[in-house]
Amino acid sequence: MTQILLKSNIRTAELGHLTAIDLELNAVILELVYLACLSFEHGSSAAGMYLSEYGGEIKTISYENPLDVLGDFKNISKKSADWVLSRTLFYHDNHRRRARADQEKASAEEKHQSIIEKKLGNLDKAHALRAKLIKDGADPDELNRLVGGLLFEQRAKLIPGQDEAG
């Protein structure tokens, strides 16, 4: 069993407080990490495994600040979780560098699109990619890119938990 902790800094979020959309986005981030791990380990059979042997469970949610969500994943190894988390961190940092380098574009986008619309768009992307994986399979790195971007926008980070099954 592999655990993954998602920490999200709500005070630095655009709205400065926790919303229902934030809760759903954070849950989807953990789900996409789980799917990326399955895809990394099982390739094209990951979709079948996801549907027939779903092994994810949210163990705890604590909200003070940051919002912590701890997930247990029974049928993924620590090796695949470490690989996914390292790739996700790479895309998160890459997204942060691009955002800093292109401040004008980011501020123009903020003017034209509300925060809520952006979060809803992210949910649509995440759910569409999740459905694609379940139906057709997906590249785990494609999932990592999306998770890295979502983590950046959610002001969140993923932390490996304890590996209980070695």
Order of alpha helices (4+ residues) and beta strands (2+ residues): beta-alpha-alpha-beta-beta-alpha-alpha-alpha-alpha-beta
